[in-house]
Amino acid sequence: QVQLVESGGGLVQAGGSLTLSCAASERTSRTYAMGWFRQTPGKEREFVAAISGSSTTIYQSDSVKGRLTISRDNTKNTVYLRINNLKPEDTANYYCAADNNVMVIRTAPAYWGQGTQVTVSS
């Protein structure tokens, strides 16, 4: 069982930047792909970005491509998501996810965190 804990959310002005962190409870290292999703009330959870265990493969949603960087530090069992030039439409609850199969990390990851709220003011 992998437990994920997100941090780094908060209130940010439009145009600003934010880095979210997700710490895994066990040694995920190169065996788990990890990713980020976001959700706003009344909408389905949306894929944002994902990274393979060895960081050789990165997926990004078209809605944020060019504004974000996903990275991971396997020595700390942590994945990071930095979003630049934040927009009010980026306001959402951001969830971390993990799966040992990189082929499903964008669609049906097995493990989820509880989420961290990001609010972007205009």
ABEGO torsion letter per residue (X at the ends): XBBBBBBGBEBBBBGBBBBBBBBBABBAEAABBBBBBBBBBGBBBBBABBBBAAGABBBBBAAABGABBBBBBAAAGBBBBBBBGBBAAABBBBBBBBBABAAAAAABBABBBAEBBBBBBX
